[in-house]
Amino acid sequence: MLANPVEVPCIIGGKEVTSGDLVEMRAPHDHSQVLGRYHRAGPREAEMAIYAANQAKLGWSEKLTRTRRLGRQKIFPERRV
């Protein structure tokens, strides 16, 4: 990772979003080692995330209860839902 530092975007609504406000990620055991940079979310990205979450909620709420239950069973097969 040190030879190939990464750049991590925000993921909003399943899409990569870059803010341009880059912050270095450093190794926790050696702060002189830069592992990469991530895009810090700001007010614009927060608004985008809220909108995406509300859109997902609308889609999810339109599904039938049985369909949602089956979806949870696929995610958590060890539980009875």
Secondary structure, 3 states (H helix, E strand, C coil): CCCCCEEECEEECCEEECCCCEEEEECCCCCCCEEEEEECCCHHHHHHHHHHHHHHHHHHHHCCHHHHHHHHHHHCCCCCC
